[in-house]
Amino acid sequence: MFKKLLIANRGEVAVRIARSARELGVACVGVASESDLGSSWLFAMDEVVPIGGAAPRDSYLDMLRVLQAGVQTACTAVHPGWGFLAENPRFAALAEQHGMTFVGPPASVMARLGTKLPAKAAFEAAGLQGIPGSAHALESVDEALELAQRIGYPVMIKADAGGGGRGIRRCTAADQVRDQFGAARAEAEAAFGDGALFLEKCVDNGRHVEVQVVCDAFGNAIHVGERDCSVQRNHQKLVEETPCPLLSAEERERLGTAAARAAAAIGYVGAGTIEFLRAPSGELYFMEMNARLQVEHPVSEMISGLDLVRLQLQVAANQVLPVRQADVRLEGCAIECRINAEDASDNFRPTPGVLEVYDFPLDVGPGTLRFDTHLAAGDEVPPEYDSLLGKLIAYAPTRAEAIETLLAGLAAARVEGVSTTIPLHRAVLASDDFVSGDYDTSKIPGWSMAGSER
């Protein structure tokens, strides 16, 4: 196992990684921007290295500054967390060149997963079903029109290098394809430096279902069940749960087995998530693979008893995966709410500031509550970074008890100094649509705002 680990991230994920690393006897080196110096979450680190200005491009996104912090503190591995440089194959390669093991997949595998079409081709070859659409980047709007006519409207124009909802256009007729093709290409070029586009059949009223997998370097792979992440706004997840209430036990086992086999087939190493879109008719279409630890990983940990960060570190240290699929026991239900410093009633406007009161009692409800956070009362929520304050997770033997427990935890929570998304989460969890499981990605169950965008 590594003696010293560079955690190339900040906030909640940095604290989460440090917790598992220390349990393995690994010392942790944190990095901090000018804005984060003095933050309480840095006390989770054994050493802290300042790396630059408050803006991410001047600190957490500066590969050489981050890696220099690891070199000067004699780190032998680097964990990227999520966001920032987590899925950057150049960063992974540079880390290895600087003598640090990258806790994640090989840079070559990450590069293949970084663009949609090569990833889709790889996973279709590994046995997963993709959404009907392009097999290669579109050369012209005429090619897009011909394909749209063949697969049928509505269709989605997408950026091959896209993410976060950018470079995406929904088209219901040929004239929209003509109008939107150039705009989508320009947006993709500006956002990603790559204007390549492809086209897919639009699956309306679908569910976002993803499978957690873990693979080692010796061809072994397991899945840790699936998560339903269909409660979203602007393609950003708000509530995640496992298991998906729509899947039967047979569908669940078939999907998980197929995902784990596919990940092993492409040479994946580490913890990753394979994302699917479930059509109203029941088909499950491969969308993409996230080559990193996910924000919502705690729900999978709660129903399995596994520590996913610990497994990441073990396989990165070239150890054989210590768990086989037969050893994985998935029991009960877990639901997570992402508590953000945002005003959901004002189109999710960020609300940075100082946390005057920050209290999340965990001894309420019939089940078990877990709160993953990096903050305490008196801390500042800076405007430069993601607005996530923490994640409240409920576990119980049944979904109904998990909902009841999470509602009790949200009702008991006290946060003053910033607005939060707690009112939104309470409305969602109490809604008839969520309780029944009858909802999809097209709307937030139990929540509506006149004049605001999802």
matplotlib code that plots the C-alpha trace (Angstrom):
import matplotlib.pyplot as plt

x = [0.0, 1.1, 2.8, 1.7, -1.2, -1.8, -5.5, -5.9, -9.2, -10.9, -13.9, -16.2, -14.5, -11.0, -12.3, -14.0, -10.8, -8.7, -10.9, -10.4, -6.8, -6.0, -7.8, -5.3, -2.3, -1.7, -0.7, -2.6, -1.4, -4.0, -3.8, -5.5, -6.2, -5.9, -9.6, -9.5, -6.5, -7.7, -10.8, -11.7, -11.7, -7.9, -7.6, -8.3, -4.9, -1.5, 0.1, -1.3, 0.4, -0.9, -1.3, -2.4, -5.3, -9.0, -10.0, -9.9, -7.7, -5.1, -5.1, -7.1, -7.1, -3.4, -1.9, 1.7, 1.1, -1.0, 1.7, 4.5, 2.7, 2.9, 6.6, 7.8, 6.0, 7.2, 3.8, 3.7, 0.1, -2.5, -6.3, -8.2, -11.7, -14.4, -14.6, -11.6, -8.9, -10.5, -11.3, -8.3, -6.1, -3.2, -3.2, -3.3, -0.3, 1.6, 1.1, 2.7, 5.5, 6.2, 6.4, 2.9, 0.4, -2.9, -5.9, -8.1, -8.1, -5.1, -4.8, -5.4, -8.7, -9.7, -9.0, -11.2, -14.0, -13.6, -15.5, -18.9, -18.5, -15.4, -16.9, -20.2, -18.4, -16.2, -19.2, -21.4, -18.5, -18.5, -22.2, -24.1, -26.9, -26.5, -29.1, -29.9, -27.9, -24.6, -21.7, -19.3, -19.0, -21.4, -19.7, -22.5, -26.1, -27.2, -25.9, -27.7, -30.9, -30.6, -30.0, -32.8, -35.2, -34.1, -34.3, -37.3, -37.9, -37.4, -33.6, -30.8, -27.7, -24.8, -21.2, -18.8, -16.6, -19.6, -20.7, -22.8, -25.6, -23.5, -23.6, -27.0, -30.0, -33.4, -35.0, -38.5, -38.4, -35.9, -36.1, -34.9, -31.9, -30.9, -31.3, -29.5, -26.7, -24.4, -25.2, -24.5, -21.1, -20.1, -21.0, -19.1, -16.1, -16.1, -16.7, -14.5, -12.2, -13.8, -16.8, -17.5, -21.2, -23.3, -27.0, -29.1, -32.8, -34.4, -35.8, -38.4, -39.6, -36.7, -35.1, -31.4, -30.0, -26.3, -24.3, -21.4, -18.5, -15.0, -12.2, -8.7, -5.7, -6.0, -9.4, -11.6, -14.7, -17.7, -20.8, -22.3, -25.9, -27.5, -28.6, -31.6, -30.6, -33.6, -34.4, -32.3, -32.3, -30.2, -28.7, -27.4, -28.5, -30.4, -31.6, -30.1, -31.3, -30.6, -32.0, -34.0, -37.6, -38.5, -36.2, -37.0, -34.5, -33.8, -33.3, -31.0, -28.8, -28.7, -27.8, -25.1, -23.5, -23.4, -21.9, -19.1, -18.2, -18.1, -15.9, -13.4, -13.5, -12.3, -9.4, -10.9, -9.2, -10.7, -14.2, -16.4, -20.0, -21.7, -24.8, -27.9, -31.1, -34.2, -36.9, -40.6, -40.9, -38.2, -35.1, -31.9, -29.5, -25.8, -25.1, -21.5, -19.0, -17.8, -14.2, -14.0, -15.7, -19.2, -20.7, -23.5, -21.3, -22.4, -25.8, -24.0, -21.8, -24.8, -26.5, -23.4, -21.2, -18.3, -15.9, -15.5, -12.6, -10.7, -11.2, -10.0, -6.8, -6.3, -6.6, -4.5, -1.8, -1.9, -3.7, -6.2, -9.7, -10.4, -14.1, -15.8, -19.3, -20.6, -19.4, -21.4, -24.6, -27.0, -29.7, -32.2, -32.6, -30.5, -31.5, -29.2, -30.0, -27.3, -27.6, -26.4, -26.0, -28.6, -32.0, -34.1, -37.1, -34.9, -33.8, -31.1, -29.2, -26.0, -25.9, -22.3, -21.7, -20.8, -22.5, -23.8, -25.6, -24.8, -26.4, -27.6, -28.9, -28.5, -30.5, -34.0, -36.2, -36.6, -33.5, -29.9, -28.6, -25.1, -24.0, -20.9, -19.6, -16.4, -18.0, -18.8, -20.5, -18.4, -17.0, -17.4, -19.0, -16.8, -18.4, -15.6, -16.5, -19.3, -22.1, -22.3, -22.5, -22.9, -24.9, -27.5, -28.0, -30.7, -30.6, -33.4, -34.7, -37.5, -37.8, -40.7, -38.6, -35.7, -37.9, -39.3, -35.8, -34.5, -37.5, -36.9, -33.3, -34.1, -36.7, -34.2, -31.5, -30.6, -28.6, -28.4, -26.3, -27.0, -30.1, -30.1, -32.0, -33.5, -37.0, -36.8, -35.7, -38.5, -41.0, -39.6, -39.5, -43.0, -44.5, -46.9, -44.8, -41.6, -43.2, -44.9, -41.7, -43.7, -41.4, -38.7, -36.0, -38.4, -39.5, -38.7, -41.4, -43.2, -41.6, -42.5, -41.4, -43.1, -40.7, -37.7, -35.7, -35.1]
y = [0.0, 3.6, 5.5, 8.9, 10.0, 13.3, 14.2, 16.4, 18.0, 20.0, 19.9, 17.0, 14.5, 15.3, 14.6, 11.4, 10.1, 11.0, 9.0, 5.7, 6.3, 6.9, 3.6, 1.9, 3.7, 6.1, 9.7, 12.3, 15.5, 18.1, 21.0, 24.3, 27.5, 30.9, 30.9, 27.5, 28.2, 28.2, 26.1, 23.5, 20.6, 20.9, 19.5, 16.1, 16.2, 15.4, 18.1, 20.9, 22.6, 26.0, 25.8, 29.2, 31.6, 31.2, 30.6, 26.9, 27.5, 29.0, 26.2, 23.0, 22.8, 23.6, 20.2, 21.1, 23.0, 20.1, 17.5, 19.7, 19.5, 15.7, 15.7, 18.1, 16.0, 12.6, 11.3, 7.9, 8.1, 10.7, 10.5, 12.9, 12.6, 13.9, 17.0, 19.2, 16.8, 13.5, 12.5, 14.2, 11.5, 13.9, 14.5, 10.7, 10.3, 13.2, 11.8, 8.5, 10.3, 12.2, 8.9, 8.8, 6.1, 7.5, 6.2, 5.5, 3.8, 3.8, 7.1, 5.3, 3.8, 7.2, 8.9, 6.4, 7.1, 10.9, 11.2, 9.7, 7.8, 5.8, 4.9, 3.9, 1.7, 0.1, -0.8, -2.0, -4.3, -5.5, -6.4, -3.3, -1.8, 1.8, 4.4, 4.2, 6.9, 7.8, 5.3, 8.2, 12.0, 13.7, 15.4, 17.7, 18.8, 16.7, 13.6, 14.5, 15.0, 11.7, 9.8, 11.6, 10.6, 7.0, 6.6, 9.0, 12.2, 13.5, 13.3, 14.8, 16.5, 16.0, 17.0, 14.1, 15.7, 17.1, 17.1, 19.1, 19.6, 21.7, 21.1, 19.4, 20.2, 18.4, 18.5, 17.4, 18.2, 18.6, 22.4, 22.3, 20.1, 22.6, 25.5, 23.9, 22.0, 24.9, 26.4, 23.1, 22.7, 26.3, 25.7, 22.4, 24.1, 26.9, 24.7, 21.7, 22.7, 20.0, 20.6, 17.0, 16.2, 13.0, 12.3, 9.9, 9.0, 11.0, 8.8, 10.9, 10.3, 8.0, 7.1, 7.6, 4.3, 3.7, 0.7, 0.9, -1.3, -1.9, -3.6, -4.6, -4.9, -8.7, -8.9, -9.2, -7.1, -6.7, -4.6, -3.0, -2.7, 0.1, 3.6, 5.6, 9.2, 10.5, 13.5, 16.1, 19.7, 20.9, 17.4, 17.7, 15.1, 16.1, 12.8, 9.3, 6.0, 2.3, 0.0, 1.4, 0.9, 0.0, -3.0, -6.6, -8.8, -10.5, -7.3, -6.0, -9.0, -9.1, -5.4, -5.5, -8.6, -7.1, -3.8, -5.5, -7.8, -4.8, -2.7, -5.6, -6.2, -2.6, -2.9, -0.6, -0.5, 1.2, 2.3, 3.6, 4.1, 2.9, 5.0, 3.9, 5.5, 3.3, 3.9, 3.8, 0.5, -1.0, -1.0, 0.0, 1.9, 2.6, 6.3, 6.7, 5.6, 8.0, 7.0, 8.1, 7.9, 9.4, 11.9, 9.5, 6.5, 6.4, 4.9, 1.9, 1.7, 1.7, -1.3, -3.3, -2.5, -2.0, 1.0, 2.0, 4.4, 1.7, -0.7, 2.1, 2.4, -1.3, -2.0, 1.1, -0.4, -3.4, -5.7, -8.3, -7.2, -8.6, -9.1, -11.4, -11.0, -13.9, -12.0, -8.8, -8.7, -5.9, -5.4, -2.7, 0.7, 3.9, 7.4, 10.4, 14.1, 16.6, 19.6, 22.6, 26.2, 27.3, 29.0, 26.4, 28.8, 31.3, 29.0, 27.4, 30.6, 29.9, 31.4, 31.6, 32.9, 32.0, 29.1, 30.7, 27.4, 24.0, 21.1, 17.7, 15.4, 11.8, 10.1, 10.6, 8.3, 4.5, 3.9, 5.0, 8.4, 9.3, 12.9, 13.4, 16.9, 19.0, 21.9, 23.1, 26.2, 29.3, 28.0, 30.1, 28.7, 30.3, 31.5, 30.1, 26.4, 23.9, 24.7, 21.3, 21.5, 17.8, 14.7, 13.3, 9.6, 7.4, 3.6, 1.3, -2.2, -0.8, 2.1, 3.5, 3.5, 5.1, 7.9, 8.4, 8.5, 11.0, 13.3, 13.2, 14.0, 16.9, 18.2, 18.1, 19.9, 23.5, 25.6, 29.4, 31.9, 30.5, 29.3, 25.5, 23.0, 21.3, 22.7, 21.2, 17.8, 17.7, 18.4, 15.8, 13.0, 13.7, 13.9, 11.2, 10.7, 10.0, 7.8, 5.7, 5.7, 7.1, 9.9, 10.4, 12.9, 15.3, 17.0, 17.2, 15.4, 17.5, 20.7, 23.5, 27.0, 29.4, 30.9, 28.9, 26.4, 22.8]
z = [0.0, -0.6, 2.2, 1.2, -1.0, -2.8, -2.8, -5.9, -4.9, -2.2, 0.2, 0.8, -1.6, -0.2, 3.4, 2.2, 0.5, 3.5, 5.9, 4.0, 3.3, 6.9, 7.8, 5.5, 7.2, 4.3, 5.1, 3.2, 1.5, 0.7, -1.7, -1.2, -3.1, -1.6, -1.0, 0.9, 3.1, 6.7, 5.9, 8.5, 6.1, 5.7, 9.3, 7.7, 6.0, 7.4, 5.2, 3.1, 0.1, -1.2, -5.0, -6.2, -6.6, -5.8, -9.5, -10.3, -13.4, -11.1, -8.6, -8.7, -12.5, -12.8, -13.4, -12.9, -9.6, -8.3, -9.2, -7.9, -4.5, -4.7, -5.8, -3.1, -0.3, -1.7, -2.5, -4.3, -5.5, -6.4, -6.0, -8.2, -6.5, -8.8, -10.9, -11.7, -13.1, -12.2, -15.8, -17.5, -19.2, -19.6, -15.8, -15.2, -17.6, -16.1, -12.6, -13.6, -15.3, -12.0, -10.2, -8.7, -9.2, -10.5, -8.5, -11.5, -14.9, -17.2, -19.1, -22.4, -21.2, -19.8, -23.1, -25.0, -22.5, -22.7, -26.0, -26.5, -29.8, -29.0, -25.6, -27.2, -29.8, -27.1, -24.9, -27.7, -28.7, -25.1, -25.2, -24.1, -26.2, -27.2, -28.1, -31.9, -33.7, -35.2, -35.4, -36.2, -36.1, -38.5, -41.4, -42.4, -41.6, -44.6, -43.0, -39.8, -41.7, -43.4, -40.2, -38.4, -41.1, -40.8, -37.0, -36.5, -34.6, -32.0, -32.1, -30.0, -31.5, -29.1, -28.8, -29.0, -26.3, -24.4, -20.8, -18.4, -21.0, -23.3, -27.1, -26.9, -29.0, -29.1, -32.5, -33.4, -37.2, -40.1, -39.9, -36.3, -37.3, -40.0, -37.5, -34.5, -36.1, -36.6, -33.1, -31.4, -33.3, -32.3, -28.7, -28.6, -30.2, -27.7, -24.6, -25.4, -28.3, -30.3, -32.6, -33.5, -33.3, -33.4, -33.4, -31.3, -31.0, -28.3, -25.5, -23.8, -20.2, -19.5, -16.2, -15.4, -14.1, -13.4, -12.3, -9.8, -10.9, -9.4, -11.4, -10.7, -13.1, -13.3, -15.1, -12.0, -11.8, -9.5, -9.6, -6.5, -7.8, -9.6, -8.6, -9.9, -10.4, -12.3, -10.1, -11.8, -12.9, -15.9, -16.1, -12.5, -10.0, -6.9, -5.4, -5.8, -4.6, -4.7, -5.7, -8.7, -7.8, -11.4, -11.9, -11.0, -9.3, -12.6, -14.5, -11.7, -11.8, -15.6, -15.9, -13.1, -14.6, -18.1, -16.8, -14.8, -17.8, -20.1, -17.8, -17.5, -21.3, -22.0, -19.5, -16.9, -13.5, -10.3, -9.4, -12.2, -13.1, -16.3, -17.0, -18.8, -20.0, -19.3, -21.8, -20.8, -22.6, -20.4, -22.7, -21.0, -23.3, -22.6, -22.4, -21.0, -18.4, -15.7, -15.1, -11.4, -8.1, -8.1, -5.7, -5.0, -4.1, -0.5, -1.3, -2.8, 0.2, 2.5, 0.9, 0.5, 3.5, 1.1, 1.3, -2.4, -1.7, 0.1, -2.9, -5.2, -3.3, -3.0, -6.8, -7.6, -5.4, -7.8, -5.3, -6.4, -5.8, -2.3, -3.1, -5.5, -6.9, -4.8, -1.7, -2.5, -0.5, -1.5, 1.2, 2.0, 0.4, 0.6, -0.6, -0.9, -1.1, -2.2, 0.1, -2.0, -1.0, -3.6, -3.6, -5.5, -5.7, -7.6, -10.4, -8.1, -7.6, -5.7, -2.2, -0.9, 2.6, 6.1, 7.9, 11.1, 12.1, 10.6, 12.4, 11.0, 13.8, 12.8, 15.6, 14.0, 11.9, 11.9, 9.8, 9.7, 8.7, 7.3, 6.6, 4.4, 4.6, 4.9, 6.7, 10.2, 11.7, 11.1, 7.8, 4.6, 1.5, -1.2, -4.5, -6.7, -6.4, -6.5, -4.0, -2.4, 1.4, 2.0, 1.3, 3.7, 3.2, 4.7, 4.9, 6.0, 5.2, 3.0, 0.6, 2.6, 5.8, 4.0, 2.8, 6.3, 7.8, 5.2, 5.7, 9.5, 9.0, 6.7, 9.1, 12.0, 10.0, 10.9, 8.5, 8.8, 6.9, 3.4, 1.6, 0.9, -1.2, 1.9, 1.1, -2.4, -1.1, 1.5, -1.3, -3.6, -1.0, 0.2, -3.2, -4.4, -7.6, -5.8, -3.2, -5.9, -8.0, -11.0, -12.2, -14.8, -15.8, -17.5, -14.2, -10.6, -8.7, -6.2, -7.3, -9.7, -10.2, -12.5, -15.0, -13.9, -15.9, -14.8]

ax = plt.figure().add_subplot(projection="3d")
ax.plot(x, y, z, "-o")
ax.set_aspect("equal")
plt.show()
